[in-house]
Amino acid sequence: MEGEGRAKTAENVGQYLKKGASVLVEGRLTQDRWEKDGKKFSRIKVVAESVQFLSRPNAAGDAAGTNAGVAQPGPSGDQEPPF
């Protein structure tokens, strides 16, 4: 039954989330590692436990409210994570 809830969440996200919309995602990170042709690869994935829509995109496809919920570099010049 738990998988059914996640499937419904995924359907809603796929149907209603548009580029530029702000969302709050709670979950966990997982890392996949593998080797192919002697090269090592890895990737980090977010496994979402819950997704909350914070804004609706306007007709132009931009999120309502500028920079709402966008991470900014800290005072030490830290950069955003590459994902």
Beta strands, then each sheet from edge to edge (+ up, - down):
strand 1: 23-36
strand 2: 39-53
sheet 1: 1+ 2-
end
